[in-house]
Amino acid sequence: MPSCHFFTAQAGFDAARQLHSLPTGHRASRLHGHSFQVRVRAALGEGWAAFPGGELSRLQDTLAAVIAPLDHVLLNEQIEEPSDDKLARWIAGQLDLPQSPAVGVQSSAHSGVDVDEKGVAHAWRRYRFQSAHRLPNVPLGHKCGRMHGHGFEAVVHLRVAPGEASHETVDRLDELWAPLHHQLNYTCLNELPGLENPTSEMLSRWLWQRLADGAKGLASVKVYETASCGAQYDGATHRIWKDFHLDSALRLRRAPQGNPLAALHGHTYTLRLHLSAELDELQGWAVDFGDVKELFKPVFKALDHHPLHDIPDLVDCDTASLARWVLAQARARLPQVSRVDLFETEGCGAIVCVGDAEPVLAA
C-alpha cells in the first residue's frame, strides 16, 4: 500500500563559521558559532543493511561519520562559504547512499534550510504568537466553542531563489512576517477580518494569502495549534497532523544473534499521523483533531505499554515495518490518513506515505 518509504536520521555538531558573501554589517558575516542539527531522509533499498530492520542503525552511523569532521572546527576551513544550504549540499555529497537523500541543516531553534532529493533548497523560519480564539461553528458542547487560547507557532517554508543566500531568504521572510506578528500577537483571532472561524486550517490559509504576493517561492505554511497537532496549507491542499507518544517494548526477530536489536529493549516513540481531506467550509477544518484521537485510540492502545513482537500480524518490530502496520491500521479507521512518521528518538525513524512525500524535512 505505501507508495513512498523513507528512513530518517539526525545528528548534531558544534562549529564556528563566517559568511563573507553577506552584506557588510550583517551579523552572520562576523565570526560566530552554532549547535547545528542535521537531518537526512533517504530511500534505502533491500540489502543495504546487514539484515532487514538494520537500515536505521546503519543510516545513523553513516550520518555520524560524515559530520564528525565538522565538530568543533571553523567550517570555512572545510567548506567555502558554509551557509546552511551549502552545508546541506556538502553533507549530501559525502553520504554514500543508494539514492540522493534530502538533507536539512538547522542552525538555530527557529530557522534552517532543507535541500530535497532533487537539490531544491527550502529555507524555513519558525514564528511564535500568543492569541485567543473560539470556533463558532463546532457542535454544541465542543470544548473549542468556548473562548480559549494557545501559544501558536507558524513555520513558513520558502524556496531559496537562484543566486540568493539562504540567510537573505530568511531576512526577507522576517520583513514580511513583522506586520503579521503585530496583528496576531496578544489578540483575539476571531476579531481579525477573514478569521471569524479561526481553525488551524483557516489560519494557515489566511497566512498563506498574506505572504504569497511578497514571498516569492512560498512552499508551505504550517500552524502548530499545540505541540502535538496542527495544519499545513501549500496554496492548494490542506493537511493536518496529530502526534501520539508510545512506550513500547520490542526485539527484532530478524536481527542476528548477539546484535543489541535482537535483545529485549524499548523506546518512547513519537508517532505522527498526517491526514489530507477537503476543507469543510462550515466547520473550517479537514478533520476534527478530537475525532482523530478517538478513532485512532484502538490502534494506540494495541501499541502503548505492550511488547510489539507479540503482535501476530506485524512482520517485525523495526520502525519501518511498524510504520507500515500503523498506516494500514489507521487508514482502516481514518481513510484520510496519508502519511505516518514514526521516530524511535528525535529525528530518527521511518516515514511511509500514500502519494508524494513532502519536499521539506523540518517539523
C-alpha positions in Angstrom: 0.0 0.0 0.0 2.7 2.6 0.8 3.9 4.4 -2.3 6.8 6.1 -0.6 9.1 4.8 2.1 12.0 6.7 3.8 14.3 6.4 6.7 15.3 9.5 8.7 18.3 10.1 10.9 19.5 13.1 12.9 22.8 14.1 14.5 24.4 17.3 15.8 27.7 19.1 15.9 29.1 22.4 17.2 31.1 24.6 14.9 32.1 28.2 14.1 31.7 30.0 10.7 31.8 33.3 9.0 29.7 34.1 5.9 31.6 36.6 3.8 29.1 36.9 1.0 26.5 38.7 3.2 26.3 42.5 3.2 28.8 44.3 5.5 27.2 44.7 8.9 25.1 41.5 8.7 25.5 39.7 12.0 26.2 36.4 10.2 29.1 38.0 8.3 31.0 38.1 11.7 32.7 35.1 13.2 30.1 33.2 15.2 29.1 29.7 16.1 26.1 27.3 16.3 25.0 24.0 17.7 23.9 22.6 14.3 21.3 19.8 13.9 21.5 17.7 10.6 18.6 15.6 9.4 18.8 13.2 6.5 15.9 11.5 4.7 16.7 8.7 2.3 15.1 5.8 0.4 17.2 2.7 1.2 16.8 -0.4 -0.9 16.7 -4.0 0.2 20.2 -5.4 1.1 21.7 -2.0 2.0 21.9 -3.0 5.7 23.3 -6.3 7.0 19.8 -7.5 7.9 16.2 -6.4 7.3 15.4 -3.9 10.1 19.0 -2.7 10.4 18.7 0.2 8.0 18.0 2.9 10.6 21.0 2.0 12.7 23.3 2.0 9.6 21.9 5.3 8.4 22.6 6.9 11.9 26.1 5.6 11.8 26.7 6.8 8.3 25.5 10.3 9.1 27.5 10.5 12.3 30.7 9.5 10.4 30.1 12.3 7.8 29.6 15.1 10.2 32.3 14.1 12.7 35.0 16.1 10.9 32.8 19.2 11.2 32.6 19.1 15.0 34.4 21.9 16.9 36.1 23.3 13.8 36.0 26.5 11.7 33.7 25.4 8.9 35.3 27.9 6.4 38.4 25.8 6.5 36.4 22.8 5.2 33.6 24.3 3.1 33.7 27.5 1.1 31.0 30.0 2.4 29.4 27.4 4.8 25.8 28.7 4.8 23.0 26.4 5.8 22.2 25.4 2.3 25.8 24.8 1.3 26.4 22.8 4.4 23.4 20.6 3.5 24.7 20.1 -0.1 28.2 19.3 1.2 26.8 16.7 3.6 24.5 15.2 0.9 27.6 14.8 -1.3 29.5 12.9 1.4 26.8 10.4 2.2 27.3 7.1 0.4 23.6 6.1 -0.1 21.7 4.2 -2.8 19.7 7.2 -3.8 20.1 11.0 -3.4 19.0 12.0 0.1 17.2 15.0 1.4 19.4 16.9 3.9 18.3 19.5 6.4 20.6 21.8 8.4 19.1 23.6 11.4 21.4 26.3 12.7 19.0 27.7 15.4 15.9 26.7 17.2 13.8 28.7 14.8 15.5 28.5 11.4 17.2 26.2 8.9 17.4 25.0 5.3 16.3 21.8 3.7 17.7 20.5 0.4 15.4 17.9 -1.1 16.2 14.8 -3.2 16.2 16.9 -6.4 18.6 19.5 -4.9 16.0 22.2 -4.4 16.6 24.3 -1.2 13.9 25.5 1.1 14.6 28.0 3.9 12.3 27.8 6.8 11.5 30.0 9.8 9.5 29.4 13.0 7.4 32.3 14.4 5.5 32.3 17.7 2.5 34.3 18.8 0.1 34.3 21.7 -3.6 34.5 20.8 -7.1 33.7 21.9 -9.8 32.2 19.8 -13.0 30.2 19.7 -14.5 28.1 17.0 -18.1 29.4 16.4 -19.4 26.6 14.2 -18.5 23.5 16.2 -21.2 21.2 17.6 -22.9 22.3 20.9 -20.8 21.3 23.9 -17.5 21.0 21.9 -14.7 22.5 24.1 -13.3 24.6 21.2 -16.6 26.5 21.1 -15.5 28.2 24.4 -13.1 31.1 24.3 -9.6 29.9 25.0 -6.0 30.5 23.8 -2.8 29.0 22.5 0.9 29.7 22.1 0.7 29.3 18.4 3.7 28.6 16.2 3.9 29.1 12.4 6.6 27.5 10.3 7.0 29.1 6.9 8.9 27.3 4.1 10.3 29.4 1.2 12.3 28.1 -1.8 15.7 29.7 -2.0 15.9 31.8 -5.2 18.9 31.0 -7.5 21.8 33.3 -6.6 20.3 34.2 -3.2 21.9 33.2 0.1 19.6 31.3 2.4 20.3 33.9 5.1 19.0 36.6 2.7 15.8 34.5 2.1 15.2 34.3 5.8 15.8 38.0 6.3 13.3 38.8 3.5 10.8 36.5 5.2 11.3 38.2 8.6 10.4 41.6 7.0 7.1 40.1 5.6 6.2 38.5 8.9 6.7 41.6 11.0 3.3 43.2 10.3 1.5 39.8 10.6 3.1 39.3 14.1 1.8 42.8 15.1 -1.8 41.7 14.1 -1.7 38.2 15.6 0.3 38.5 18.9 -1.8 39.2 22.0 -5.1 39.4 20.3 -8.3 37.5 19.7 -8.1 35.9 16.3 -11.9 36.0 15.8 -11.7 39.8 15.6 -9.4 39.8 12.5 -11.1 40.1 9.1 -11.0 36.7 7.4 -10.5 34.8 10.7 -14.1 34.8 12.1 -13.7 31.0 12.3 -10.0 30.6 13.2 -9.3 26.9 13.0 -5.7 25.9 12.3 -6.6 25.2 8.7 -8.2 28.6 8.2 -5.3 30.3 9.9 -2.7 28.6 7.7 -4.6 29.6 4.6 -5.0 33.2 6.0 -1.3 33.4 6.5 -0.6 32.0 3.0 -2.8 34.6 1.4 -1.0 37.4 3.1 2.5 36.1 2.5 2.2 34.8 -1.1 2.5 38.0 -3.0 5.7 39.2 -1.3 7.2 35.8 -0.5 8.1 34.6 -4.0 8.7 30.8 -3.8 6.4 30.3 -0.9 6.2 26.5 -0.4 4.0 25.9 2.6 2.7 27.4 5.9 2.4 25.2 8.9 0.5 26.2 12.0 1.0 24.5 15.3 -2.0 24.9 17.5 -0.4 22.9 20.2 2.9 20.9 20.4 1.1 17.8 19.2 -1.3 19.0 16.4 -1.5 21.5 13.6 -2.3 22.2 10.0 -0.5 22.9 6.8 -1.5 24.7 3.6 0.5 24.9 0.4 -1.7 27.1 -1.7 -3.9 24.2 -2.9 -4.1 21.4 -0.3 -5.0 21.3 3.4 -3.3 18.8 5.6 -3.4 18.2 9.4 -1.3 16.1 11.7 -1.7 14.7 15.2 1.1 13.3 17.4 1.0 10.4 19.8 3.6 9.1 22.2 4.0 5.3 22.7 6.0 3.5 25.3 6.6 0.0 24.0 9.0 -3.0 24.3 10.4 -4.9 21.4 13.0 -7.1 19.9 13.8 -7.5 16.2 13.0 -11.0 15.0 15.4 -10.8 12.0 18.4 -9.3 13.9 21.3 -11.8 14.2 22.0 -13.3 17.5 24.3 -11.1 19.6 23.1 -7.9 17.9 21.7 -5.4 20.5 18.5 -5.1 18.4 17.8 -8.8 18.9 17.7 -8.3 22.7 14.6 -7.1 24.5 14.6 -3.3 24.7 12.2 -0.4 24.4 11.5 3.1 23.0 9.3 6.1 23.7 8.1 6.5 20.1 6.8 9.7 18.6 4.1 8.8 16.1 2.7 11.5 13.8 -0.4 10.9 11.7 -0.8 13.1 8.6 -4.3 13.5 7.2 -5.4 15.0 3.9 -9.0 16.0 3.2 -11.1 18.6 1.5 -11.9 21.5 3.9 -15.3 21.6 5.4 -16.0 25.2 4.8 -18.7 25.4 7.5 -16.6 23.8 10.3 -13.4 25.2 8.9 -11.4 22.0 9.3 -10.3 19.0 7.3 -10.8 16.6 10.2 -11.6 17.3 13.9 -8.4 16.6 16.0 -10.7 15.1 18.6 -12.2 12.7 16.1 -8.6 11.7 15.0 -7.7 10.9 18.6 -10.9 8.9 19.3 -10.9 6.9 16.1 -7.2 6.0 16.4 -7.5 5.0 20.1 -7.8 1.2 19.4 -4.5 1.2 17.4 -2.8 3.3 20.1 -4.0 1.0 22.9 -2.7 -2.0 21.0 0.8 -0.5 20.9 1.3 1.6 24.0 2.8 -0.3 27.0 2.9 -3.6 25.1 5.6 -5.9 23.7 5.4 -5.2 20.0 6.9 -8.6 19.0 3.7 -10.2 20.3 1.5 -8.5 17.6 0.7 -11.5 15.4 0.3 -9.7 12.0 3.4 -7.5 12.4 6.2 -8.7 10.2 8.9 -7.4 12.6 9.3 -4.6 15.1 11.7 -2.4 13.2 10.5 1.1 12.8 9.7 0.8 9.1 7.7 -2.4 9.5 5.8 -0.9 12.4 5.1 2.4 10.5 3.7 0.4 7.6 1.5 -1.6 10.0 0.3 1.6 11.7 -0.6 3.2 8.3 -2.7 0.2 7.3 -4.5 0.1 10.7 -5.0 3.9 10.7 -6.4 4.0 7.2 -9.0 1.3 8.0 -10.4 3.7 10.6 -9.4 7.1 9.1 -9.2 6.9 5.3 -7.9 10.5 5.3 -4.5 9.3 6.8 -2.0 9.8 4.0 1.3 9.5 5.9 2.8 8.1 9.1 6.1 9.3 10.7 7.4 7.1 13.4 10.5 8.1 15.4 12.4 6.0 17.9 14.4 9.0 19.1 14.3 12.6 17.9 14.6 12.8 14.2 15.5 9.1 13.8 12.8 6.8 12.4 10.8 5.9 9.3 8.2 7.7 7.1 5.6 5.8 5.0 3.0 7.5 2.9 0.4 7.2 0.2 1.2 9.7 -2.6 4.2 12.0 -2.7 6.3 12.9 0.3 6.6 16.5 1.4 9.6 18.4 0.0 10.8 19.6 3.3 12.2 18.0 6.5 11.6 20.5 9.2 9.0 19.7 11.8 
